[in-house]
Amino acid sequence: MQQVRTLEIDNQTIEYTLRKRRKQKNYSLAVQREGRITLTVPYWISLRGAEKFIVEKKSWLLGVLQKYPQAVSTHVRKKHYAEHKEAAREFVQNRLVELNSVYGYTYKRISIRINTSRWGSCSEKGNLNFDYRIIFLPSHLQDYLLVHELCHLREMNHSARFWNCVALTLPNHKELRKELQKQHL
């Protein structure tokens, strides 16, 4: 049996997968690299017993989770997204108009999403997609991200022509790119 559960520990919602196994003899608490938590217990252990074990291991667990900022529960992430999606959309639309005045490119749609690995993307159809957390970046990184995706409307690759396009408004794009790579989604 396997089920996804949530547990409140120190004002933090922890989402974990509870697995009950007939041949399991001990408790096993594991955190995968991306922050997913799995608790495997013997089949006869109650939910209360499983949660008690997690609470007993909370110091270790919270310490491990600090290494994975994206491990915030899905529920919390969706709530945060709902609270900031429209502000992000308004910011992106307004700032794109300003930055695109230099380029004059045509794009179709702007999407604001929850992404796990990319701050933004540009589709071959001309749709621009951004993670809603763009509004929490410093303004110089916001501009880098927006210009980067705008330039993909002209060059759908990272060729020298693409980087020349970015350099038109951001001559320090190499430093900005390195700085953005240090920001975690």
C-alpha positions in Angstrom: 0.0 0.0 0.0 1.3 3.5 -0.9 -0.3 6.9 -0.2 0.8 10.5 -0.3 0.2 12.3 3.0 1.0 15.6 4.6 2.1 16.4 8.2 2.6 19.7 10.0 6.0 19.9 11.7 7.2 23.2 13.2 4.8 25.3 11.1 6.0 23.6 7.9 3.8 21.3 5.9 5.8 18.2 5.0 4.5 16.0 2.1 5.6 12.4 2.1 4.8 9.1 0.6 3.8 6.4 3.1 4.6 2.8 2.0 3.4 -0.2 3.9 5.2 -3.4 3.1 4.4 -6.9 4.4 8.0 -8.0 4.4 9.3 -4.7 5.9 10.8 -5.2 9.4 12.0 -1.7 10.2 11.1 1.9 9.6 12.9 3.5 6.6 12.9 7.2 6.0 14.5 8.4 2.8 14.8 11.8 1.1 15.5 11.7 -2.6 17.7 14.3 -4.3 14.8 16.5 -5.4 13.4 16.6 -1.8 10.8 13.8 -2.1 10.3 12.1 1.2 9.4 8.4 1.5 8.6 6.5 4.7 8.4 2.7 4.4 7.0 0.9 7.4 5.9 -2.7 8.3 2.4 -3.3 7.1 0.9 -3.5 10.7 2.1 0.0 11.7 -0.7 2.5 12.1 -0.7 6.0 10.6 -0.3 7.5 14.0 2.8 5.3 14.5 4.2 6.3 11.2 3.7 10.0 11.9 5.2 9.6 15.4 8.3 8.2 13.8 8.6 11.2 11.4 8.2 13.6 14.4 10.9 11.8 16.2 13.2 12.3 13.2 12.2 15.9 12.6 15.6 17.4 13.4 17.3 15.2 10.9 14.5 15.6 8.3 14.3 19.4 8.5 18.1 19.6 8.2 18.1 17.5 5.1 15.2 19.4 3.6 17.0 22.7 4.0 19.3 21.4 1.2 16.3 21.2 -1.1 14.4 24.5 -1.2 12.0 23.1 -3.9 10.9 20.4 -1.4 8.2 22.7 0.0 4.9 20.8 -0.2 2.9 20.9 -3.4 0.0 22.4 -1.5 2.1 25.3 -0.2 3.7 25.8 -3.6 0.3 26.0 -5.4 -1.1 28.4 -2.8 2.0 30.7 -3.2 1.6 30.4 -7.0 -2.1 31.4 -6.8 -1.2 34.4 -4.7 1.5 35.7 -7.1 0.5 34.5 -10.6 -1.4 37.7 -11.6 1.3 40.0 -10.3 3.9 38.0 -12.2 1.8 38.1 -15.4 1.3 41.9 -15.1 4.9 42.5 -14.5 6.1 40.3 -17.3 3.6 41.8 -19.8 4.6 45.4 -18.9 8.3 44.8 -18.8 8.3 42.8 -22.1 6.6 45.8 -23.9 9.5 48.0 -22.6 12.3 45.6 -23.5 10.8 44.6 -26.8 10.7 48.2 -28.0 14.4 47.7 -28.9 13.7 44.5 -30.8 10.2 44.7 -32.2 9.6 41.0 -32.1 6.1 39.5 -32.2 5.1 36.9 -29.7 1.7 35.2 -29.3 1.0 34.2 -25.7 2.6 34.8 -22.3 2.2 32.0 -19.8 3.0 32.1 -16.1 3.6 28.7 -14.6 5.2 26.7 -11.8 8.4 25.4 -13.3 10.9 23.0 -11.6 13.9 23.4 -13.8 13.7 26.5 -16.0 13.0 30.1 -15.3 11.6 30.6 -18.8 11.2 29.2 -22.3 10.1 30.1 -25.8 8.2 27.8 -28.0 8.6 27.6 -31.8 5.1 29.0 -32.1 6.2 32.2 -30.4 4.8 31.6 -26.9 6.8 32.9 -24.0 6.6 31.0 -20.7 7.9 32.1 -17.3 8.0 30.8 -13.8 5.9 33.0 -11.5 8.9 33.5 -9.1 10.4 35.8 -11.7 8.9 38.6 -9.6 11.2 37.7 -6.7 14.4 38.0 -8.7 16.5 41.2 -8.6 15.5 43.5 -11.5 18.7 43.0 -13.5 18.1 39.2 -13.5 14.4 39.7 -14.4 15.6 41.8 -17.4 18.1 39.2 -18.4 15.5 36.4 -18.3 13.0 38.4 -20.4 15.6 39.5 -23.0 16.9 35.9 -23.2 13.5 34.6 -24.1 12.7 37.5 -26.4 15.9 36.8 -28.4 14.7 33.2 -28.8 11.9 34.5 -31.0 14.6 35.3 -33.5 17.1 32.5 -32.8 15.8 29.2 -31.3 19.3 28.2 -30.2 22.2 29.6 -28.3 24.4 30.4 -31.3 26.7 33.4 -31.6 23.8 35.2 -33.4 21.6 34.6 -30.4 24.1 36.0 -27.9 24.7 39.0 -30.1 21.0 39.6 -29.9 21.0 39.5 -26.1 24.1 41.7 -26.0 22.3 44.4 -27.9 20.6 45.4 -24.6 22.6 43.4 -22.1 26.3 43.6 -22.9 27.1 41.9 -19.5 24.9 38.9 -20.3 27.6 36.4 -19.4 27.8 37.6 -15.8 24.0 37.8 -15.5 23.7 34.3 -16.8 26.1 33.0 -14.2 24.3 34.9 -11.5 20.9 33.5 -12.6 22.2 29.9 -12.6 22.9 30.4 -8.8 19.2 31.1 -8.2 17.2 28.0 -7.4 13.7 27.4 -8.5 
